[in-house]
Amino acid sequence: MANTYALINKNTLTSPASSFTFTSIPSTYTDLVVHVSARSNPESSYASNLLLTFNSDTASNYSSISIQGPVDTNSTFTGSSTNFNQIPGTLVGSNTFGSAEFYIFSYSSSTFKRIQSFSAVEINSSANYSIRNVEHLWSNSAAISSITIEAGTGSMIIGSSFYLYGVKNT
């Protein structure tokens, strides 16, 4: 890690959970970075969506554009939900966790928030899947004080971990 990153909080699940929330995020940094290593347990699925919600805002204030694809094809999509990326599901080889990173620019400013995310899900089968790069906009001018990370279906399993870093502008 660059010396401008400061660990704010971390958590590793000791029991399955459908969501995890970072609360009381201080406004003393310029940007935030969230690292997730997780796996979900939805029935018969290669991947589960990874949803993020800021400050408990479930209104239609989220938009995104994505480039994604398995090894042999690529696709793009636009959306207006809290779907920020993906983590592996039960059809992926056992004990395979996916990783995702979210970079949140100017999280404490009074402007709309830009977020860049990247995830990788390795399936360990003939369907080798998937990388996803997504650009997001949270159309809200409030400072981000909490971030909820949620599995789109099922729950995240024991061992899923979450790290929140503050980025200092030095």
N, C-alpha and C positions, 0 to 999 in steps of 0.2 A: 504494500500500500504506500502511496505517496504520503509524505509527512504532513500533508494538508488535510488528511482524513482523520477524523476523531470518532471513535466508537461511542455512540450514544446509548445503544441498547442491543441486546442479543437474547435469543430464546431458542431452545431446542425442545420440541414436543416430547413429553413423556407419556402422553396418552393421545389417541386420535382426536382431532379437532377440525371442525368445518371452517374455522377462521382463527386468525390471530391479529391482535391490535397493538400497535405502538401508540402510546398515549403521552401526553405532557411533553411534546417535542419542543425543545427550546428554540427561540428565534434568533440565536446568536451566530448562526452560520449563513453562508450565502446560498448553498445548495444542499440537497440531501441525496444519499445513495442507499438503496435497499438491495441487499443480496438475499436470495431465497434459494435453498436447496430442498426440494420437496418431492413427494410422490403422493398421489391420491388413490383412493380405493373405490372409484365408481365401478359398478358391475360391467364387465365386458367392454372396456374402453381402452384405447391406446393412449388417449390423452384427456386431461380435464382442463378446462379453462381456469386461468388464475385471475381472479378479480381483485381490483383495488378500489377502495373507497376512501375519500379524504373527508375528515371532519364529519363523518356519518352522513354525508350528502348522497342520497340515492335518487336525486332528481336527474333530469336529462341534461346535465351539465358536462358530459364527457363526450369527446369525439376522438377518432383515431384513423390513421391510415397505416397499412401494414404491407410488408413484403415478407412472404413466407414460402416455405416449400420443403418437401422431402428431397432426397438426394437427386432424383431425376426430373422433377418439375418445380416450377415456381408459380406463385399466384400473388395477387394483391387483393386487399379488401379495405373498405372503409366501414366505420361503425360509429355507433352513438351509445355505447354502454360502458360499463366498468370492466369489460373484458380486456385485460392488459397483456396476457400471455398464456402459456400452457405449461403443465407439468405432466409427467407420465402417469398412466392409469394401470389397471390390473393386467392388461394383455401384454404389457411390456415385461421383459425378463425380470425375475424376482430380484429384489434389492437394488433396482435401478432407479436412481433419483435424477430429476431434471434440475437444471439451474436457470435462474433468471436474475437479471439485474435491471434496476429502475433508477434512472438519473433524473432527479427533479430539480429543475432550474428555478432559482429565485423564489423558493417556497414561502418566504415570509413577506414578499412584496405585495403591493396592493393591485397587482395586475393579474391577468389570467395566467395559469401555470402550465408551462411546457414540460412534458415528460418524455424521455426516450427510454425504450425498454428493449431487451434482447433476451431470448430464451433458447435453450437447446434441449430437445427430448430425443434420447437414443432409444430405439425400440428393440434392438437386438433380434431382429427377424428380417424377413424378406421385404418388409415395408419401411426400412430404415427412414426415420422421420425425426425430426423436423426442426428447422431453425426458423425463428421468427424475429423480425426487427420491426418495432412498432413506434410510431410517433403519436403522441397523445396531447390533447389539450383539455385541461379542466377549466371550464368557463366560470370561474368564481374568483373574486378578488380577495377573499379572506386568506390570511396566513394559514398554512397547514399546521395543525397542532396534533392531529392523530391520523394514522394510516391503518386501515383494516385490510388484511390480505385474506382472501377466501377462495376455497376450492369451488369451482363452478358446479360440480356434482360430487356427491359423496363427502369424504373428509380427507384431510391430510394425515398421513400415518405417523407413528412414533418415529422419531429421528429427523423429521422435517425441521429445518432450522432457518432462522430469520435474523438478519443483521441490519442495523440502521446506523449509518455514518453521517456525520455532518462534514461538509466541505468548507474549509476556511479559504478565503480569498487573501492570500498573502503575497 
